[in-house]
Amino acid sequence: MSPTMIPLRPPASRDASELSDAQELERAIDRSFAVPVSALGGAALMVVLVALFSSSSGAATLPPGGVVTTLVDRLPGVSVATSLSERQQAVLLQIRLPRMVLGMLVGAALGMAGAAFQGVFRNPLADPYLLGVSAGAGFGAVLALGFGLDLGWGPFAAVPAAAFVGALVAVTASALVARGSFSSPATLLLSGVAMAALFSAAQTFALSKLDETRAREVLSWLFGRLATSGWDQVVLLGPYVAVCGGILLAHRRHLDVLRVGDDEARALGLDPARSRLVVIVAATLLTAAAVSVSGLIAFVGLVVPHMVRLVASHSYRVILPVSALVGAALLAGVDVGARTLVAPAELPVGVITALVGAPVFALVLRRSHGRA
């Protein structure tokens, strides 16, 4: 049976009144969380427009019509004349397009992971770095960049591999401290805060031992960046977004059921602890993979689900897919500013997302409070 079609039925041993109550609760959930197609269509249109804007903007401006015809010409069995020169096509296909796709993958990963963590912990302030992912990844990157730790294997370079391993170690430590208490989100949340503080302290200590040149390189990574040469990092991140994102989307109805409480979820045939475990593992792997190729990019996973919740729906059947699309569009758009605002230099993407995300988050909270 597919995870999206969970058997929302009470056990056969329950009496008729309990059966009726559970069925009525299921019908109420279905009525309250209808999927607005307009939200998905609007978010998809936003992604297309941002992709066109990102592909044509930069130090060398490319005509949008030429960008479209070049991309269409690359489709199998299609031949279209393009107005771009060979040099412009090389800039588009080997520099701009890989970076834009990487930004969209990272944004989609952080958006989905943030929505999943907020749903599974029932905490609107939860973000993808909740369980010490950022601190663990940062510590791994410091060891790789500053001290030459080489954990690379196969297509994985040393820094992404070290960041990925550090993030997984931090999350595993959080789960061990919480004794695998996935039935108690508060316990796991507190253990994640403790592990984040521990790994942040270790990261700061390691930074203090580096010389100025290496420390500057590490800080550049920690501030977040989307610098890429070719499609290698896209190929590394793509499978994680596809698999882990697919798992989260398949469990989006579980998050809706968990909102009504563990007792009610059990009455509907859902195992809360198992669902939390699957969602937390998938969201953590997704975050660790994104952090390993982009560094620490703040506020995307925190702000995007709030924006979607405020504008579109409170159902996670809507919040998860729309957060992926909005997160992809947001980070790709922010990256255009990182590339062009102080050209030929670049601003760290994480700095811009923090500058944009903080006031947007404050506005969202103010509007949410006014509605309440």
C-alpha positions as CSV (number, residue, x, y, z in Angstrom):
1,M,0.0,0.0,0.0
2,S,1.3,3.4,-1.0
3,P,2.4,5.7,1.9
4,T,0.0,8.4,0.6
5,M,-3.0,6.1,1.0
6,I,-2.7,5.3,4.7
7,P,-5.6,3.2,6.1
8,L,-7.3,5.9,8.1
9,R,-9.5,3.3,9.9
10,P,-9.7,2.5,13.6
11,P,-9.0,-1.1,14.6
12,A,-11.7,-3.7,14.2
13,S,-12.1,-4.1,17.9
14,R,-13.5,-0.6,18.5
15,D,-17.2,-0.2,19.0
16,A,-19.6,1.4,16.6
17,S,-19.5,4.8,18.2
18,E,-15.7,5.0,18.0
19,L,-15.9,3.9,14.4
20,S,-18.3,6.7,13.6
21,D,-16.2,9.3,15.4
22,A,-13.1,8.3,13.5
23,Q,-14.8,8.3,10.2
24,E,-16.3,11.7,10.8
25,L,-12.8,13.0,11.8
26,E,-11.4,11.7,8.6
27,R,-14.1,13.3,6.5
28,A,-13.5,16.6,8.4
29,I,-9.8,16.5,7.6
30,D,-10.5,15.8,3.9
31,R,-13.0,18.7,3.7
32,S,-10.7,21.2,5.6
33,F,-7.6,20.5,3.5
34,A,-8.7,20.5,-0.1
35,V,-5.8,21.1,-2.5
36,P,-6.0,24.4,-4.3
37,V,-4.7,23.8,-7.8
38,S,-4.2,27.5,-8.3
39,A,-1.5,27.6,-5.6
40,L,0.5,24.8,-7.4
41,G,0.0,26.5,-10.7
42,G,1.0,29.9,-9.4
43,A,4.2,28.5,-7.8
44,A,5.1,26.6,-10.9
45,L,4.7,29.8,-13.0
46,M,6.9,31.6,-10.5
47,V,9.7,29.0,-11.0
48,V,9.5,29.3,-14.8
49,L,9.7,33.1,-14.7
50,V,12.6,33.1,-12.2
51,A,14.5,30.5,-14.2
52,L,14.2,32.7,-17.3
53,F,15.3,35.8,-15.3
54,S,18.2,34.0,-13.7
55,S,19.4,32.5,-17.0
56,S,19.4,35.8,-18.8
57,S,20.9,38.0,-16.0
58,G,24.5,38.4,-15.2
59,A,27.7,40.2,-16.1
60,A,26.9,39.4,-19.8
61,T,23.2,39.9,-20.4
62,L,21.6,37.3,-22.6
63,P,18.3,38.0,-24.5
64,P,15.5,35.9,-23.0
65,G,14.2,34.9,-26.4
66,G,17.7,33.5,-27.3
67,V,17.8,31.6,-24.0
68,V,14.4,30.0,-24.7
69,T,15.3,29.0,-28.2
70,T,18.7,27.6,-27.2
71,L,17.1,25.4,-24.5
72,V,14.3,24.3,-26.9
73,D,17.0,23.5,-29.5
74,R,18.6,21.1,-27.0
75,L,15.5,19.0,-26.7
76,P,15.7,15.6,-28.4
77,G,14.2,15.7,-31.9
78,V,13.8,19.5,-31.9
79,S,15.8,21.9,-34.1
80,V,15.3,25.6,-33.6
81,A,17.5,28.5,-34.8
82,T,18.9,30.5,-31.9
83,S,20.1,34.1,-31.8
84,L,22.9,33.3,-29.2
85,S,26.5,33.1,-30.3
86,E,28.6,30.0,-29.5
87,R,30.2,31.9,-26.6
88,Q,26.8,33.0,-25.2
89,Q,25.6,29.4,-25.5
90,A,28.6,28.2,-23.6
91,V,28.0,30.8,-20.8
92,L,24.3,29.7,-20.6
93,L,24.8,25.9,-20.7
94,Q,28.0,25.6,-18.7
95,I,27.9,28.4,-16.2
96,R,24.4,30.0,-15.7
97,L,22.2,27.0,-16.1
98,P,24.1,24.6,-13.7
99,R,24.2,27.3,-11.0
100,M,20.5,28.2,-11.5
101,V,19.5,24.5,-11.3
102,L,21.7,24.0,-8.2
103,G,20.1,27.0,-6.5
104,M,16.6,25.7,-7.3
105,L,17.5,22.2,-6.0
106,V,18.9,23.6,-2.8
107,G,15.9,26.0,-2.3
108,A,13.4,23.2,-2.9
109,A,15.3,20.9,-0.5
110,L,15.3,23.5,2.3
111,G,11.7,24.5,1.6
112,M,10.4,20.9,1.9
113,A,12.6,20.1,4.9
114,G,11.5,23.2,6.7
115,A,7.8,22.4,6.1
116,A,8.4,18.8,7.2
117,F,10.1,19.8,10.4
118,Q,7.5,22.3,11.3
119,G,4.8,19.7,10.7
120,V,6.4,16.8,12.5
121,F,7.4,18.9,15.6
122,R,4.2,21.0,15.5
123,N,6.4,24.0,15.9
124,P,6.2,27.0,13.5
125,L,9.7,28.0,14.4
126,A,11.3,24.7,13.4
127,D,13.7,24.9,10.5
128,P,15.9,22.5,8.5
129,Y,18.9,23.0,10.9
130,L,16.9,22.1,14.0
131,L,18.7,18.9,15.0
132,G,22.2,20.2,14.7
133,V,22.5,19.7,11.0
134,S,24.1,23.1,10.3
135,A,26.5,22.9,13.2
136,G,27.6,19.3,12.3
137,A,28.0,20.2,8.6
138,G,29.9,23.3,9.5
139,F,32.3,21.4,11.7
140,G,32.9,18.8,9.0
141,A,33.6,21.6,6.5
142,V,36.0,23.3,8.8
143,L,37.9,20.0,9.2
144,A,38.0,19.5,5.4
145,L,38.9,23.1,4.4
146,G,41.1,24.0,7.3
147,F,42.9,20.8,8.3
148,G,42.9,18.8,5.0
149,L,40.5,16.1,6.2
150,D,39.6,14.1,3.0
151,L,36.5,12.1,3.3
152,G,35.8,12.2,-0.4
153,W,34.8,9.1,-2.3
154,G,33.7,8.5,-5.9
155,P,32.1,11.7,-7.2
156,F,32.0,13.3,-3.8
157,A,34.6,16.0,-3.2
158,A,36.3,16.4,0.2
159,V,34.3,19.4,1.5
160,P,30.7,18.1,0.5
161,A,31.5,14.7,1.9
162,A,32.9,16.0,5.2
163,A,29.9,18.4,5.6
164,F,27.5,15.5,4.9
165,V,29.1,13.2,7.3
166,G,29.3,15.9,10.0
167,A,25.6,16.6,9.6
168,L,24.7,13.0,9.9
169,V,26.9,12.5,13.0
170,A,25.2,15.5,14.7
171,V,21.7,14.2,14.0
172,T,22.6,10.7,15.1
173,A,24.0,12.1,18.3
174,S,20.7,14.0,18.8
175,A,18.7,10.8,18.4
176,L,20.9,8.9,20.8
177,V,20.7,11.6,23.4
178,A,16.9,11.5,23.0
179,R,17.0,7.7,23.2
180,G,15.2,7.5,19.9
181,S,12.1,9.1,21.5
182,F,10.3,9.9,18.2
183,S,7.0,9.7,20.2
184,S,8.1,12.8,22.1
185,P,9.0,15.7,19.7
186,A,9.9,17.9,22.6
187,T,12.6,15.5,23.8
188,L,14.2,15.2,20.4
189,L,14.0,19.0,19.9
190,L,15.9,19.7,23.1
191,S,18.5,17.1,22.3
192,G,19.0,18.8,18.9
193,V,19.5,22.1,20.5
194,A,22.1,20.6,22.8
195,M,24.0,18.9,19.9
196,A,23.9,22.2,17.9
197,A,25.5,24.0,20.8
198,L,28.2,21.3,21.2
199,F,29.1,21.2,17.5
200,S,29.0,25.0,17.2
201,A,31.5,25.2,20.0
202,A,33.8,22.6,18.3
203,Q,33.5,24.5,15.1
204,T,34.5,27.8,16.7
205,F,37.4,26.2,18.4
206,A,38.6,24.7,15.1
207,L,38.3,28.1,13.4
208,S,40.4,29.7,16.0
209,K,43.3,27.4,15.1
210,L,43.3,28.3,11.4
211,D,45.4,30.9,9.7
212,E,43.7,34.0,8.2
213,T,43.6,32.7,4.6
214,R,42.0,29.3,5.5
215,A,39.7,30.9,8.0
216,R,38.4,33.3,5.3
217,E,37.8,30.3,3.0
218,V,35.9,28.5,5.7
219,L,33.8,31.5,6.5
220,S,32.9,32.0,2.9
221,W,31.5,28.4,2.8
222,L,29.7,28.9,6.1
223,F,27.9,32.0,4.8
224,G,26.5,30.0,1.9
225,R,27.4,30.0,-1.7
226,L,26.2,28.5,-5.0
227,A,29.5,28.6,-6.9
228,T,29.7,25.6,-9.2
229,S,31.7,24.5,-12.2
230,G,29.7,22.4,-14.5
231,W,27.0,19.9,-13.5
232,D,28.9,17.8,-10.9
233,Q,27.2,19.3,-7.8
234,V,23.8,19.1,-9.5
235,V,24.3,15.4,-10.2
236,L,25.3,14.9,-6.5
237,L,22.3,16.7,-5.0
238,G,19.7,15.6,-7.6
239,P,19.1,12.0,-6.3
240,Y,18.7,13.2,-2.7
241,V,16.1,15.7,-3.7
242,A,14.3,13.1,-5.8
243,V,14.3,10.3,-3.3
244,C,14.0,12.2,0.0
245,G,11.6,14.8,-1.4
246,G,9.5,12.0,-2.8
247,I,9.3,10.3,0.6
248,L,8.2,13.6,2.2
249,L,5.6,14.2,-0.4
250,A,4.3,10.7,0.1
251,H,3.9,11.4,3.8
252,R,2.4,14.8,3.5
253,R,-1.0,13.5,4.6
254,H,0.6,11.9,7.7
255,L,1.6,15.4,8.8
256,D,-2.0,16.6,8.5
257,V,-3.2,13.7,10.6
258,L,-0.5,14.3,13.2
259,R,-1.8,17.9,13.7
260,V,-4.9,16.5,15.5
261,G,-2.8,14.8,18.1
262,D,-1.2,11.4,18.7
263,D,-4.3,9.7,20.2
264,E,-6.6,10.8,17.3
265,A,-3.9,9.7,14.8
266,R,-3.8,6.2,16.4
267,A,-7.6,6.1,16.2
268,L,-7.2,6.8,12.4
269,G,-4.8,3.9,12.1
270,L,-1.5,5.9,12.0
271,D,1.6,5.1,14.0
272,P,2.8,8.5,15.1
273,A,6.3,7.4,16.2
274,R,7.0,5.6,12.9
275,S,5.7,8.4,10.8
276,R,7.9,10.9,12.7
277,L,10.9,8.7,12.2
278,V,10.5,8.4,8.5
279,V,9.8,12.1,8.0
280,I,12.7,13.2,10.2
281,V,15.2,10.9,8.6
282,A,14.2,12.0,5.1
283,A,14.2,15.7,5.9
284,T,17.6,15.4,7.7
285,L,19.2,13.6,4.7
286,L,17.7,16.2,2.4
287,T,19.1,19.1,4.5
288,A,22.5,17.5,4.9
289,A,22.8,17.0,1.1
290,A,21.8,20.6,0.4
291,V,24.2,22.0,3.0
292,S,27.1,19.9,1.7
293,V,27.0,21.6,-1.7
294,S,25.9,25.1,-0.7
295,G,27.0,25.8,2.8
296,L,24.6,27.3,5.4
297,I,21.8,29.3,3.8
298,A,19.5,30.8,6.4
299,F,15.8,31.6,6.6
300,V,14.7,29.7,3.4
301,G,13.4,26.7,5.3
302,L,11.9,28.9,8.0
303,V,10.2,31.6,6.0
304,V,8.9,29.7,2.9
305,P,6.5,27.4,4.7
306,H,5.1,30.4,6.6
307,M,4.5,32.3,3.4
308,V,2.8,29.3,1.8
309,R,0.7,28.7,4.9
310,L,-0.4,32.3,4.9
311,V,-1.2,32.6,1.2
312,A,-2.3,29.1,0.1
313,S,-3.4,26.6,2.7
314,H,-2.8,25.1,6.1
315,S,-2.7,21.6,4.8
316,Y,0.7,19.9,4.4
317,R,-0.7,18.3,1.2
318,V,-0.3,21.8,-0.2
319,I,2.4,23.2,2.0
320,L,5.1,20.6,1.0
321,P,4.9,20.7,-2.8
322,V,4.3,24.5,-2.9
323,S,7.2,25.1,-0.4
324,A,9.5,23.2,-2.8
325,L,8.5,25.4,-5.7
326,V,8.6,28.7,-3.8
327,G,11.9,27.7,-2.2
328,A,13.4,26.9,-5.6
329,A,12.2,30.2,-7.0
330,L,13.3,32.3,-4.0
331,L,16.9,31.0,-3.9
332,A,17.4,31.2,-7.6
333,G,16.1,34.8,-7.5
334,V,18.3,35.7,-4.6
335,D,21.3,34.2,-6.3
336,V,20.8,36.7,-9.2
337,G,21.3,39.5,-6.6
338,A,24.4,37.7,-5.2
339,R,25.9,37.6,-8.7
340,T,25.1,41.1,-9.8
341,L,24.8,43.6,-6.9
342,V,28.5,44.0,-6.4
343,A,29.8,42.6,-9.7
344,P,32.4,41.4,-10.5
345,A,32.6,40.3,-6.9
346,E,29.9,38.1,-5.3
347,L,27.9,38.4,-2.1
348,P,27.3,35.3,0.0
349,V,23.9,33.9,-0.8
350,G,23.2,33.2,2.9
351,V,23.8,36.8,3.8
352,I,21.2,38.0,1.3
353,T,18.6,35.4,2.4
354,A,19.1,36.5,6.0
355,L,18.7,40.2,5.0
356,V,15.5,39.4,3.0
357,G,14.2,36.7,5.2
358,A,14.3,38.4,8.5
359,P,11.9,41.3,7.6
360,V,9.7,39.0,5.6
361,F,9.4,36.6,8.5
362,A,8.5,39.5,10.8
363,L,5.8,40.6,8.4
364,V,4.4,37.1,8.1
365,L,4.3,36.7,11.9
366,R,2.6,40.1,12.2
367,R,-0.1,39.3,9.6
368,S,-0.6,35.8,11.2
369,H,-1.0,37.4,14.6
370,G,-3.5,40.0,13.2
371,R,-5.6,37.2,11.6
372,A,-5.5,35.2,14.9
